Amino acid sequence: MTLSIKEFLAERTDAIAAAHRAGAGGFATCASLTAMMDEAVRSVFHELASSKDIAIFALGGYGRGELCPKSDVDLMVLCDQEKKQSVAEKAKKFLHSLWDAGLDVGHSVRTIKEALGQHDEAVESWASMLESRFLCGDRALAESFFDELRKEVAKGKDRWFIEGVFDEVRSRHERFGNSVKLLEPNIKKSAGTLRDFQSLFWLFRANDTKFFFPIDEKVSASRQFLEALVQANLLDEDERRACEEALAFLFRTRHEMHFRRQSSSDGLEYALQRDVAEALGYGRRLDPPLARLAKGGSSSGSQHLRSVEVFMREYYLHARTLHRLYQNLSQRFREIVETIHFTFRRTQKFNERFYRSEDVLGVESHINTLANAQQVLEAFVISAEEDIPLHPRLRGLLVRSADLFDDEAHRSPDLAAMFRRILRSRRVASTLHDMNELNVLGAFIPEWSELVAFFQHNMYHYFTADEHTLIAIGNVERLREQQHIMREVFRNLRRKDVLYVTLLLHDIGKPRGVADHEITGVEIARTVLERLGMSEVFPDVAFLIRNHLVMEQLAFRRNIHDSTTIKEFASRFERPELLDYLYLHTYADLSAVNKNVWTEWKSSLLLELYQLTSEVLRRNLKGAQIDEFKQSRHEQAAESLVAKLSETMPREHVEEHLSIIGNDAYIALFSGDEIKRHIHESKSDATVSTVFAHQEGYTDVTVIAEDAPFALSKFCAVLSANDANIFDANIFTRDDGIIIDRFRVTDAATKSALSQAACTKIASDLNDVMEGKLDIEHLFAAHRIKWKRRKKPPANPNIRTDVQFEDNPRYTIIDVYAPDSLGFLYRITETISKLNLSIYFAKIATRVDGILDAFYVLGRDGKRITEPTRQEEIRIEILNTVRQISEQELSSASA
């Protein structure tokens, strides 16, 4: 080799990277990188050592011939037991030469006995022995090692290793994601990725000599393994091809990530996805891609998908292929270590095809194909009604039967009746999930196939659309096991299948346009329900789909104690039962979006809106009757509160306080003890009284002070500068000018309640700011320096930025849509105050990377803002502020 090793590796790596950029496949790049490393290692070895008494092996991904640009290079130096001491010096010189060339080489020096001794010691080390590949040195020594390994494999049923592999898979999935459809997967370690396939490779290789083939340096071990599975009749050619395409995709993606980052990091983060997609040549496409994998149906009306959406959808479909392979083929090894659960003694025969075997649904051994779509659905019906999972062999049979669903099957009343039985069972979510994973749900309902692996590129949606939908159904189905008012609402539903089918179809319109999916979804639902023989429930399902976002929008964006809000909401319902459906649907939908979206606070808001509206509907109140009812309820609550507080303080103080608040929501939002504290603090001489109450996961910060210019914006500034993230605000101003503002906040770093130190600092800063001792800009400048050093979440260019107005009998409501930013609420409330507007109520809604803040305002004259020119002036000023905040963030980030 005329070049130095370092120069050789640099030159060859550049050439391989160029070939990758030009479109080289995932396996081809692995092969090139592996060959490059083989040449370098052999060259160094031959220069420094003789081939006697020492053998060099590649381990891990390098051993499998699947090296990636920044993969670990793991080597084992094998030597004779009697000559270990003399070989040690050769090994040392060899490894140092590799390190000097800039290679980060993991290594071990072992005798054959020591190498075999990894069994029963370390699962990962034994796995590396199983995938070792001879590189250079003493071939006879290498053959002796492989002979001994083969003897160990021939023993079969290696319980120690099988249990170890399963333990690793379980813990890995817990850490990196137990779903193939995550927003930010790890392409090596999440479910359905490279490590799942490698785990399967280890299990077979460790327990069956048919799979202990010599690893060919010119053909990756994964391809050899897939071919061996075909030869063993465990895969057919279509399955082999699908798995090979999935691996090639993951390798090519991993190559791009490594080349781009120049590191071995395998997390496909949100901010990286678009760059990787475009680098790999994904462009905008019309129609959902990979129809063959997704069993896609009609594409009419499909929207253009952006490059990142096309790319991520392809990722999810490939990950599903590999995850399904792991689940199906690993079962034979699970039966070895869990024999108590899998004796396969027939305990119930359902028909000539299917039987119960202990706790799984099996299929007779002589049946290798199913005759028609009815037999396919029959398996799922039995699984649903008997509440038993499908045996892996049956799962494989079902996934190969998806093509049986033709146009005649779609129109079949018998199949529709079978599907309705699934919806009426007690195992709805699990059965539908199985149908989806095995391609049957999309085959039976073609419209569903467009939703499979449908990916919205934002930080709010943690799962693909199909996974989100099935999780939502599971969440609502599990209500029967929970202790909550929702359990009683769910239990009393006359037809639970209406709720399930609504959830199944509520996002069905998204592939044809996310913006209006609740509208387009209705017509799709009509077609689907007609085929399912459920046309009689279409009016209810249509209502629920059309309104499935309304309840959360009102609960989290509007003052639910305002009669106008309740009247408008209640007017949507023809009967109380529809509210029950919508309440449960809203919970299911929100709880399945993102692990951080559903909180106790949101639960309480939805419950309160549900209870207020439910009572109005059940009493059949309309218009002015609702006002009278709410006023009566308010007066009763006020009388009860006055009586209670008068036991410990002067009655006139309580009555005076309540009479000058002027907002019915006050009594509903604060407890008697909190109101007592407000009365006491309002009479104190303190410039600012700050009351903290720690709840589960957040802190209530109540600020009591005399009204002053820009008071609210100053409060927001102090909280933001102290890393208190505001997610709700209730603004009250007494007629005498006393402010009582409550903010619900979390610590920006920990996402939990504030520390005592933070509370003390906030109270001190609020007092200093209101007394003029501390300048807001000075406070923010210090905070911005600290904030600049923190890693920011990736910006989403698709976040809506807008200002809208809504009329209300008492106020003008301003909705502000914008990206979340440092000090956003402070700047916006400051701008609103500069516009001579008074804020009477606020709702703060943050959706991971975007916000929607709603402000109930009046002019300084106490009148609503109704003139279009004045509204446009306000809109322009607020949008200018949003733009300035964004520009300031960009300049701070680049400084």
N, C-alpha and C positions, 0 to 999 in steps of 0.2 A: 504494500500500500504506500504510494508515493506521498500522499497527504498525511498530515498528522491525524490522529483519531478525532480530535476536536474539530479540525477543519472538515474532515470527511463527514462527520455527523451534521455539521452546520449546512454544508453544501447539499447533502442528500435530503435533509429535512426541508430545506427551501424548495427543492424540486418536488418533493411529495406534497407540500402545502400547495404549490402551484397546480399540481394535478388534481388535488382535492377541489380547489377553487374552480377548476375547469370541468368538474362534474364527476370525478372518480367515485366509484361506489364505496360504501362503507367497508365491505370485506376487502376490496382492492387496496384501500389505504392502510388497513390493518396489516395486510400481507406485505406491503412495501416497507412499513415501519418495522415490522418483525424481521424482514430480510436484512434491512439496514443494520439493525442491532445485532443480528446473528453475525454478520460480516465483521462488525467492529469487535465483538467479543472474541470471535475465533482468531482474528488477526492479533489481538493483544495476547491471547493465550499461546498461540504458536510462536510468538516472539520471545516469550518468557519462560515457557515450561515445556517439558517433554510430555508425550502422551501416555506415559506409563504411570500406573498407580494413582491416577487422579482423573476424575470425569466432571465435566461442567454441565449443569442442567438449568434450563429456564423453567421458572415456576409462575404460577398465577396466570394473569392474562397474557404475559409474555410466553409462558409455556404453552398456552392454548393457541398461540399464533394470532392473538387478537390485541396486539399492542396499539395503544392510542398515543397521540402526540405527547401527552404529559403523564402517561401511565407510569406506575412503579415498574422498575426493572429489577425483578427478583431472581437471584441466582443461588444455586446450591452447589457447593464444591464437595464432591463425594470422594472418599479415599479409603484405602485399605486400613483395617484396624491396626495392624502391626506397623504401618508406615505413616501413621497420622502425624507424628512429630516432624518427620522429614518433609512431609507434604505441606505442613503449615506455612513454611517460609515461601514456598512456591505460590500458595494461595494468597498470602499477604501481598507479594509483589504484583500478582495478577490484579487483585482488587484495587490496589493503590493506583495502578496505571489507569484503570477505568475511572476512578474518582478524579484523577488528574485531568482526564479528558472532559470533566464536567458532568459526568453521569452520576445521578443519585441512585446508587445500586444498593438494594437490600440483599443481604447475603447470610449464608450459614455454611459452616464446614462440618460435615457429618460423615460417619461411617455408615455402612448399610444397616447395622444394628441400631444405630442412633436414629437413622431415618425412619426405620420401621417402628421404633419406639415412640414416634409421635402419635401413634394410635393409642387411644385411651388417655392421652395427655392433653392434646389441643385439637379441636375440630378443624380450625382454620389451617393449622399446619398439616394435618392429615389430608385435607382437601388439596393442598399444594403438592403433596407427594403424589396424589392420584392424577394430577394434571401436569406432572413434570415431563419435560421434553429434553432428550439428550442433544447437547450442542457440540461438544468436542472433548477430546481426551481419550481415556482408556475405554474403548467400546465394550471389551469383555467385562469390565467392571460394571458398566452401565447395564449390560444384559443380565448380569447376576442380580442387580438391584431390581430390574423389572420382573425377573422370574420370582423373586421373593414377594414383590407387591402382588403379582398375579395369584400366588398361593393364598395371600391374605384375602383377596377379593373372592376367590373361589369358595371361601367358607360361607359367604352369603349371609343374609339376615343380620347385618351388623347393627344391632339395636343401639349401641353407644353412638355410632356416627349418625344414624337416622334421627335419633332424638336430638342430637346436637344440631343438626342441620335445621330441623323444625324449630328448635328454640331460637336459632339465629334468625330465621325467617320471621317468626313472631315478633321478636324484639326490634328487628329492622323495620318491619311494617309499622310498628307503634311509633318509631322515631321519625320515619320518613314518609308515612302515609299509607293507610291500608285500603286506599281506593286508587283505581287506575286513572281517575278523572279529577285530579287536583289542579288548582290554579297554578301552583309552582312545584312541579314534580322534581324529584331527583332522578335523573335518567339512568342512574346505575342502581339505586337502592330502593326506590319506591316500588309499590306493588306493580307488577306487570313489566318490569324493566330487566336490565341485563342480569342482575344478581338473582332474580327469580329463575331465569333460564339456567344460570350457572349452578344454582342449588339443585335443580333437576338433573343436570349433567353429573354432579357429584354423587347424587343418590344412586343413579344407575351404574356409574363407573365403579362405585365402592361395593356393589352387591351382585354384579352379574358380569362374568368374564366375557360375554358377548359384546359388552360395551367397553371392555378394557383393551381397546385397539391402540396400536402405536400412533401417537399424534404426528401427523405429517406436516412438516414445516411449510409445505406449499399449499396446504388446505387447512383452513381454520378448524379447530376441534369442534366448534359448534355445528359446522356444516357436516362434518363426519358423524357427529352424534345424531343429527336429524336423519341422515341417510340410514344409520343403524336402527333408528326407531321405525323407519319405513320397512326395512328388512325384517324387523321383528313383528310386523303387522300392528304396530301401535299407532302409526300415523298413515294416512293415505297421501297421495302425491299432492293433492290440493292443500291439505293441512301443512305438509312440509314446505310447500312453496310460500304459503302465507306466513309461516314462522320465519323463514329465511328472509322474506321481505321486511318483516318487522325488525329482525336483528340488524339487517343492512341499514335500515332507517335510523335505528338508535346509534349504531356505530358512526354513521355519517354525521349525525347531530352532535355526538360526543366529540368527534374530530374537530368540528367547527368551533365548539365551545372551548376546547383546549387551545387550538390555534389562536382564537380571538383573545382569550384571557391570559394565555401563557401560564396557565396553572392547571392543576388536576381537579379543580372544583367541578362537581357534577350537578349542582343545583341549577335547574332551568328557571331562573328567576323571571318575574314579570318584566323587568326592565330589559332583560336580555333577549326575550322571545322574538320581538320584532326584528332585531338585528340578525339573529340566527336565521329566521325565516327568509329574510331577503337575501342573505348571503348564500343560502342553499337554493335560491332560484324560485322561491314561491312568490307568485304574483296574485293579483285579484282574479277570482274565478266566479263564474255564474254557476249556481247549483252546488249542493253539497258534494264534495269530492269523495272518492273512494266508495262509490255506490256498491261495488261488489262486496266490500268488507262490511259496509253498514246495512246491506240489503235494502238499498234506497228505493223509494217509490217514485211517485210523480214529482217532477221538478218544476211544474208550472208555477210561476209566481215567485220563485226563489230569488233571494236578494244576492247582490254581489258580496262575496266574502273577501275581507282584506287578507293580505298575505299571511299575517300572523294567525288569523282565524283558520285559514286553510291548513297551515302548518300544524297548529295545535290539534286540530280535529284529526289530522292524519296520525299524529302522535298517539292520541287517545285510542284510536281504532287499533293501531299496532300493539299498544300496551295491553289492550283487552285480549288480543290474540295470544300473547305470551302468558298473560295471567291465567287465561282459560287452560292453556296447555299445562301450566304448573299445577293448577287445581286438579285437573283430570289425571295426570300421570303420577303425581305424588301420592295419590290415594293408595296405591298398592303398597307403598312403604309405610303409610300411616296405619294400614291394617296390621302390619307386622308388630308395631309397638302399641297398638290399641286393640288387641284381639278381643278383649271383653266386649267391645262395641260392634265388632264386625265379624261375627261368627257365620253370618249369612244363612242362618237357619230360617227357613220359610215359616212365618207365623200367621200369614194371611194371604190368600190368593184372591186377587180382585177380578181377574179374567185370564184368558189364555196367554196374555202378554205380561201383565204387571203383577208383582207381588210385594208384600212387605217382608223385609228381612231385618229383624231387630228394629233399628230406628231409621231405616232408609227405604226408599222406593226403588225396587230393582226390576230388571227386565229379564225374561227368560234367555238362557244362554244361546239357544238356537236362533234367536231373532237378531239379525244383523241389519235389517232395514225395516222401516215402518211403511205401511201400505198407503196411507193417505193422511191428510191434514187432521182429520178427526181423531186418529190414533195419537197424533202428536199432542193435541190439546187435551186428550183424555189423560195423559200422564200428568199434565199440570193441574187438571181438575182434581185428580186423586191426591196429588201432593198438597193442594190447597185445603181440600175438605178433610183429609186425614191428618193434616199438619205434620207431614214428614218430608225431609229433604230428598233430593234426587241422588241416586248412586252415580258416581263418576262415569261408569260405563253407559248408563242411561243418558247422562248429560251429553256424552259424545255422540250417541245415536240421535238425540234430538237436534243438536246443532247441524248435523248432516241432513236433517229432514226439513229444514226451513224452506227449501225450494218446492215443497209440496203445496205451499199456499199460493194457488193460482187465482185467477179472477172468480172462478166458480166457488172456491173456498171463501173468498172475501164476501160473497153474497149468500153463503149458506146459513139458513136459519138455525140449523142444528149446531154449527160452530158458534154462532152468536149466543145461543142458549148456554153453551158450555162456558163461554167467556163470562156470561152473567153469573154463572155459578161461582166462578172464581171471585168475582166482586162481592158476592154475598158470604164468602167463607171467612174464617178467622185467621187466614194466612195470606192476606191480599198482597202486602208489600213484598214479602219474600218471593212469592210466586211470580209476580210481575217482574221482579228483579232478575229471577232466573230466566224468564222468557226473554228479557232484554239481552242478558249476557249471552244467551244461546241463539240470538238472532231471530227468535220466533215472534217477539212482540212486533217488531217492524215488518216482518213478513205477513203477519195477520192484519195489522193496521198500518198500511203503507205510509200514511201521513206521519206516523210516529217515527219512521226511519229517518226523516229529515232532521229530527230532533236528536238523534243518536250522536253523541260526541260533539254536539253543537256548542261552540265555545265563544263566550263573550269576553273580549280582552279588556277586563277591568279588574280592579282589586276587590270589588264588592262581591262578585259572584265567585265563590270558592270552588264550585263544581261545574261540570258541563250540564247543559240543560236537562238531559235525560236523567243523569245521576241526581241532580237537584230534585226533580219531580218524584223520583222513586224514594228518596230520603224523606220528602215531605209526606208521602203516603204512609211510610213507616212511622214517622213521628206522630201522626194523627191516630194511627191504628194502636199505638202504644198508650194512648190516653186512658184506655180501659184499665191500665195497671197503675195509674198515677192518682195522687190525692190532690185534686184541684177542682175548682168549679167546672173546668173544661171537661173533666171526666163525666160529670153529671149531664152536661149539655150533649156530649157525645153519646152517652148511654141512652138518652131520651130521643135521639134522632129516629124518626120513623123509617127512613131508608138511608142506611149508611152507604149503600152502593152509589147513591147520587153524589155523595161527598167524594168517594174514591174516584169515580169517573170524571168528576169536575177537576180534581187535582191532576189526574192523568192528562187532561186536555188543556189545562189552564195556560200553558206556555206553547201550545202546539203551533201557534202562529209566528213564533219568533224567527224561525228560519226564513220567513217571507218578509221580515221587517220587524225589528225589535220595538221601534218607536210606538207602533199602533197594534202590537200583538194581541192586546185584549179585545180589539175590534175584529181584526182578521181571524182571530181564533174562533170566534162565534160561528162563522160560516163553515169552517173546517169541522167544528164539533157537530154541526147539524148533519153533515154527510156521514161522519163516523157513527153517530148515535142511530141514524137510520139503519145502517148496516148491522149494528149491534142489537137491533130490535128494541131500542130505548127511546124512541121518538117522543113518548109521552112525558119524559122528564126534560126534554130539550128546553122548554121555557125557563125552568129553574137553572139548568146548567148554563144556558146562555146568559142569564142574569148574573150568575156568580162569576163566570169568566169575564164578562164585560166590566164587572165592578170589583174584581179581585184585588185591585190596588187601592181602592177607595178608603177602606177602613184604616189601613196603616197611615195613609196620607192625612186623614182627619185626626187620628189619635196623636200623631207625632208632629203635625204642622199647624194645628188649629187649637183654639181654646175650647175644649170639649165641655166647659161649664157655661158657655155662651148658648143661649136658647136658639140663636140662629143656626149654630152648628148642628145641634140636635134635631131641629126641625128639618133642615135640609137633608140630613142623613136618614132620618126616620121616613121621610117622604119617598124614599127609594123602594121601600119594602111593601109588597102586597100583603104579606102575612108574617107573623113573628118567626116562623120556622126558617125563613130565608136568612134572617139575621143570625140564627144559630149556625147555619151552614157557613155563612160568610165569616163569622167569628173564628170557627175552627179552621177554615181554609186559610185565613190570614195568619193564624198561629203556625200552621203547618208550613206555609210558604216562607215566612220569615225565619223560622227555626232551621230551615234547610238551605239557606242562602250562604251563610258564612258562620264559622264557629263563634265569632264575636258579635253577631247581629242580635241574637235573642238574649235579652237581659230581664232581670226581675222588674226593673223600672219600666221597660216596654210592656211587659206582661201586665203590670198594674194599670198602665194607661189604656191598653186595649180592654181590659176587664171593666174599667170604669166606664168607657164609652159603650161597651156592650150592655152593662147593667142599666145605665141611664136610658139608652134607646129601647132596650127590651121592655122596660116598664111603660114607656110611652106607647109602644106598639101593643102591649097586652091590655092596656087601658083604652086603646083605640083613640088616643088623643090627637087632635088636629089643631093647627094654627094657634089661635089665641089660647086654646085650652092647654097647650104645652107651656106657654108663658105663665099662665095661672098656676099650673101644676108645679113648675120649677120655683115660682115665687113662694108658693105655699111651703114647699120643701125647704127653701132657704130660710123662711121665717121660723119654721119649726126648729131648724138646726141652730139658728141664732138665739132663739129663746132658751133652748137647752144649754147652749154654750154660756149664755149670760148667767143662767141659774147655777151652773157648775162653777164658773170662775168667781162668782160673787161670794162663794163660801170662804175664799181666802184673800179677796181684795175688794175694794169699794165697788159697788155695782155701777155707780155713775161713770167710773173710769172705763169699765168694760163697754157699757152702752155707748159712751162717747166715741171710743176707739172704733167700734164696729160701724157706727153711723157715718163716720167720715172716711171710711175706706172706699166705699162706692164701687165695689167689685164683688159679685157673688162668689167668684172662684176662691176668694181668700179663705173663707170658712172651710171649703172643701179641701183646700191644699195644705192647710196647717192644722196641727192638733191643738187641743185646748192648752196643753203645757207650752207649746211653742208660741201661741198667741199671748199667753200670760207673760212670757219672756219679752215679747215685742212691746207690750204695754209698759213694762218696767223699764226697758232700755230706752224707749221713746221719751221718757221723763228724766233720763239721766243727763248730765252735763257733758258727756263724752262727745267729741266731734263725730266719731264713728264707733258704733258698737258692732262687733263681728261675732256671729254665733256659728259654731261648727257642730255638725252632727254627723257622725260616721255611720254609713249604712254598709250593707254588704256589697263591696266592690266600688263604692263611690263615696263622696262626702258632700253634704248639704252645707253651703256657705251662705248665711243670711246676713245681709249688710243693712244696718239701720242708721240713717243719717238725715240731716236736713237737705232738702233739694238745693241743687246748685247747678250752674251751667256745666254741661257735659259730664254730669255725675255718673251716669250709666257707663259712658265710654271709659271713664277713669277706673271704675270698678273692674271692667273687663280687662283693661290694660294691666292692672296690678295682678289679677289672676293669671293672665297669659304670661306675664313676665316671670311669674313664679312657677311656671310649668304646670299650672292647673288648667286642664282641658275642659272647657265648658260644653256640656251637651244638653242642657236645659236651663231656661231662665224664666222666672215668674216675677213680673215687675208690678209693684203696687205703690201708689203715691196717695197719701191721705190729703184731705182737703186743706189741712193746715201746713202742707209742704213737707211732711215727714215721709221719707222714702223707706220702703221695706222691700228689698230685692233679694230673692233667693236664687242662687246658682247651684246647679248640680254639676259637680266636677269630678274628674279622675286625674291622678298623677300622669302626666304625659309620657313618662318613661315606663312606669310599672303597670299602667292601665288599671290601677286600683285606688283605694281611698288614700287621701293625703296623709303624710306623716305629721307628727306633732310639730316637728321643726318647721315644716312648710306652713302649717296653720299659724304659728307664732309670727313667722316672717310676713305672711299675707296681712295679718291684723295690723302689724306695725307699719307696713307700707301703705295700707289704705288710710290709716290715720295721718301719716306724713304727707301723702299726696293731697288729701282733702284740706289739710292745714297749710298747704303751699310750701312745705319744707322739702319736698322731693318732686323733682320734675319728671313727668312721664317719659319724655324722650331720653333722659339720662338713664332711667330705669330700663328702658328697652335697649339702649345701646349696650349696656352691660350684658343683658340677656342674649342679644344677638351674637355677641362674641362667643358665648358658650354654645349657642345653638348651631353656629357655623361648623363646629367640630363634630357634630353628630351626623350619623348617616341618615339621610332623608329617604322616605319611601319614594319609589319611582313616580314621576309625574305621569298622569294619564291625559294625553292630548284630547281625549274624547269627552272630558268632563264638561258638562253644560255650564255656560256662563250667560246669565240672563237676569233681568229684573221684570217682574210682573205685578200687576195690581189686581186686587179682588175687592168687590164692594161688600159692605157689611152695614147693617142698619145703624151701628154706633161708631164704627171705625173704618179706616182704609187699611187694608192688609197689603203689605209689600213683601213679596217673596223674592229672595235674593239667591240665585244659583251661582256657585263659583267653586274653583279648586280650594281645598283647605290650605291655609297659609298661616304663618306666624303672626299673631296679633290681629287676625282677620276681624273678629267681633269688635275689638276696640276701634279699629279704623272705620268700620261700617257704622257703628253707633255714633261715632264722632261726626261722620259725614251727615248722618240723618239729623243730628242736633244742629249742625251748621246750616242745614236747610230749613231751620225754624219749625221742626217737627218734634212732637213729644211722643215718646214711646210708652204705651200703656200695657203692652203684653208682648212677650217674645217666645218663639219656639225655635230651638236650636237643634238641627238635625245634621249629624255628620255621618257620611257613608264611606268610611275608610279613607278615600282620597278626594271626596267631593262633599260639599255641604249644601244645605238648603235651609236658610234662616228666614223665618216669617216674623214680621213686625206689625203689630197693631198700632197705628199712629193716628194722631190728629194734628192739625195746625196749631200754632200758638193761640189762635182765636177759638180753639175748641171745636172746630168744624172739620168734617171729612174732606179729603182731597179728591175732588171729582172732576176738575177741569182737565181735559186732555193735555193742554199745553203745560200746565203745572206738573202733571204726572210725567210728561216727557222730560222736563227739566230735572226732576228728581232721578229719573231713570239714568239719564246721561251722567249725572254727578256720581251716582253710586257705581256705575260701570267704570268711570274714570278712576275711582278709588280702587276697584278690583284690579284694574290694569296696573296701577302704580304699585300695589302690593306685590303683584306677580313680577314686575320688573325689578323691584327691590330684592325679592327672593333670588332672582336669577343673578343679579349683580353680586349679591352676598355669597352665593354658591360658587361663583367663578373667581372670587377675590382670593 
